[in-house]
Amino acid sequence: MSNLGALSYYLSIEVKQGKEALTLGQSAYAAKLLERSGMADCMPCATSMAERLKLSKASTAVKVDGTLYQSIIDGLCYLVHTRPDIAFAMGYISCFMEDPQEDHWATVKRLLRYVKGTVD
């Protein structure tokens, strides 16, 4: 076994080791996720979800591409490891992976806009 030095990057998680603290982040991964979803140039927002948001599985909105929706949700799920501030929103929007519709996708896009504003 050889010594490779201090850990700096592992499984898309950036590791910064200081004298007083160890910091984990995923800013590069978040940027790739925004790029993959087509939201790299979006306007950021201050909150991850609208207040008192009520979504339903029985929505009558237009259906969206389920594969893209599930792919973005999976990416956000991995981002939760270092971003506990998006955990509640992630749990809420992941309930609609079976049959995503336009209002569900709008909530995902709002979460992505929040991630864009808080990448660092």
C-alpha beads as a LAMMPS data file, in Angstrom:
LAMMPS data file: protein, C-alpha beads

120 atoms
119 bonds

1 atom types
1 bond types

-500.0 500.0 xlo xhi
-500.0 500.0 ylo yhi
-500.0 500.0 zlo zhi

Masses

1 110.0

Atoms # bond

1 1 1 0.000 0.000 0.000
2 1 1 1.312 3.453 -0.841
3 1 1 0.599 6.860 0.643
4 1 1 -1.146 9.049 -1.931
5 1 1 -1.349 12.097 0.318
6 1 1 -4.400 13.869 1.659
7 1 1 -7.766 12.961 0.157
8 1 1 -9.079 15.726 -2.087
9 1 1 -11.724 14.169 -4.345
10 1 1 -13.695 10.930 -4.010
11 1 1 -16.851 9.763 -5.825
12 1 1 -17.724 13.304 -7.010
13 1 1 -17.305 14.665 -3.487
14 1 1 -14.701 17.362 -2.978
15 1 1 -12.843 17.035 0.314
16 1 1 -11.081 20.037 1.861
17 1 1 -9.022 19.302 4.934
18 1 1 -8.106 22.244 7.100
19 1 1 -6.458 22.510 10.463
20 1 1 -9.791 22.943 12.245
21 1 1 -12.329 21.337 9.920
22 1 1 -13.025 18.835 7.180
23 1 1 -15.349 20.178 4.492
24 1 1 -17.267 18.112 1.947
25 1 1 -18.837 19.627 -1.162
26 1 1 -20.198 18.726 -4.566
27 1 1 -20.096 21.978 -6.511
28 1 1 -18.638 20.353 -9.657
29 1 1 -21.254 17.590 -9.515
30 1 1 -24.036 20.148 -9.027
31 1 1 -22.784 22.090 -12.050
32 1 1 -22.817 18.899 -14.161
33 1 1 -26.330 18.102 -12.958
34 1 1 -27.521 21.593 -13.920
35 1 1 -25.896 21.188 -17.333
36 1 1 -27.512 17.772 -17.867
37 1 1 -30.941 19.145 -17.003
38 1 1 -30.549 22.172 -19.271
39 1 1 -30.646 24.571 -16.315
40 1 1 -27.005 25.731 -16.350
41 1 1 -27.989 29.285 -17.339
42 1 1 -31.114 29.584 -15.196
43 1 1 -31.838 32.362 -12.723
44 1 1 -31.194 31.225 -9.138
45 1 1 -33.867 31.409 -6.447
46 1 1 -33.629 31.767 -2.682
47 1 1 -35.805 28.847 -1.550
48 1 1 -35.924 25.205 -2.578
49 1 1 -39.741 24.931 -2.688
50 1 1 -42.733 27.212 -2.859
51 1 1 -44.457 27.765 0.453
52 1 1 -47.464 25.486 1.116
53 1 1 -46.920 23.580 -2.126
54 1 1 -49.526 20.880 -2.772
55 1 1 -48.806 18.391 -5.538
56 1 1 -50.879 15.359 -6.390
57 1 1 -50.303 12.080 -8.186
58 1 1 -53.756 12.570 -9.712
59 1 1 -52.767 15.809 -11.413
60 1 1 -54.331 16.578 -14.793
61 1 1 -51.280 18.467 -16.083
62 1 1 -49.387 17.415 -19.194
63 1 1 -47.083 14.427 -18.752
64 1 1 -43.321 14.968 -19.068
65 1 1 -40.445 12.691 -20.064
66 1 1 -40.245 10.191 -17.215
67 1 1 -36.684 9.131 -18.052
68 1 1 -35.318 12.675 -17.761
69 1 1 -37.342 13.300 -14.594
70 1 1 -36.015 10.127 -12.949
71 1 1 -32.459 10.865 -14.054
72 1 1 -32.522 14.347 -12.522
73 1 1 -34.147 13.060 -9.328
74 1 1 -31.434 10.399 -9.036
75 1 1 -28.771 13.071 -9.464
76 1 1 -30.374 15.263 -6.821
77 1 1 -30.598 12.244 -4.533
78 1 1 -26.821 11.863 -4.709
79 1 1 -26.406 15.581 -4.068
80 1 1 -28.292 15.240 -0.760
81 1 1 -25.206 13.552 0.756
82 1 1 -23.548 16.936 1.139
83 1 1 -26.646 19.153 0.869
84 1 1 -29.086 18.336 3.706
85 1 1 -30.899 21.617 2.959
86 1 1 -32.540 20.006 -0.091
87 1 1 -33.490 16.732 1.624
88 1 1 -37.129 17.630 2.337
89 1 1 -37.770 18.916 -1.189
90 1 1 -36.081 15.820 -2.622
91 1 1 -38.252 13.503 -0.557
92 1 1 -41.369 15.339 -1.683
93 1 1 -40.673 15.424 -5.429
94 1 1 -39.352 11.873 -5.549
95 1 1 -42.880 10.628 -4.745
96 1 1 -43.918 11.488 -8.312
97 1 1 -41.291 9.475 -10.212
98 1 1 -43.826 6.903 -11.413
99 1 1 -45.897 9.334 -13.498
100 1 1 -44.297 12.816 -13.609
101 1 1 -46.338 15.708 -14.920
102 1 1 -45.646 19.332 -15.759
103 1 1 -46.384 20.685 -12.271
104 1 1 -44.013 18.107 -10.748
105 1 1 -41.322 19.075 -13.264
106 1 1 -41.806 22.753 -12.404
107 1 1 -41.056 21.922 -8.758
108 1 1 -37.908 20.036 -9.792
109 1 1 -36.819 23.021 -11.870
110 1 1 -37.326 25.314 -8.881
111 1 1 -35.133 23.008 -6.782
112 1 1 -32.488 23.100 -9.514
113 1 1 -32.667 26.902 -9.514
114 1 1 -32.074 26.813 -5.752
115 1 1 -29.081 24.501 -6.258
116 1 1 -27.761 26.931 -8.884
117 1 1 -27.891 29.789 -6.368
118 1 1 -26.214 27.765 -3.623
119 1 1 -23.631 25.756 -5.584
120 1 1 -20.750 26.905 -3.409

Bonds

1 1 1 2
2 1 2 3
3 1 3 4
4 1 4 5
5 1 5 6
6 1 6 7
7 1 7 8
8 1 8 9
9 1 9 10
10 1 10 11
11 1 11 12
12 1 12 13
13 1 13 14
14 1 14 15
15 1 15 16
16 1 16 17
17 1 17 18
18 1 18 19
19 1 19 20
20 1 20 21
21 1 21 22
22 1 22 23
23 1 23 24
24 1 24 25
25 1 25 26
26 1 26 27
27 1 27 28
28 1 28 29
29 1 29 30
30 1 30 31
31 1 31 32
32 1 32 33
33 1 33 34
34 1 34 35
35 1 35 36
36 1 36 37
37 1 37 38
38 1 38 39
39 1 39 40
40 1 40 41
41 1 41 42
42 1 42 43
43 1 43 44
44 1 44 45
45 1 45 46
46 1 46 47
47 1 47 48
48 1 48 49
49 1 49 50
50 1 50 51
51 1 51 52
52 1 52 53
53 1 53 54
54 1 54 55
55 1 55 56
56 1 56 57
57 1 57 58
58 1 58 59
59 1 59 60
60 1 60 61
61 1 61 62
62 1 62 63
63 1 63 64
64 1 64 65
65 1 65 66
66 1 66 67
67 1 67 68
68 1 68 69
69 1 69 70
70 1 70 71
71 1 71 72
72 1 72 73
73 1 73 74
74 1 74 75
75 1 75 76
76 1 76 77
77 1 77 78
78 1 78 79
79 1 79 80
80 1 80 81
81 1 81 82
82 1 82 83
83 1 83 84
84 1 84 85
85 1 85 86
86 1 86 87
87 1 87 88
88 1 88 89
89 1 89 90
90 1 90 91
91 1 91 92
92 1 92 93
93 1 93 94
94 1 94 95
95 1 95 96
96 1 96 97
97 1 97 98
98 1 98 99
99 1 99 100
100 1 100 101
101 1 101 102
102 1 102 103
103 1 103 104
104 1 104 105
105 1 105 106
106 1 106 107
107 1 107 108
108 1 108 109
109 1 109 110
110 1 110 111
111 1 111 112
112 1 112 113
113 1 113 114
114 1 114 115
115 1 115 116
116 1 116 117
117 1 117 118
118 1 118 119
119 1 119 120
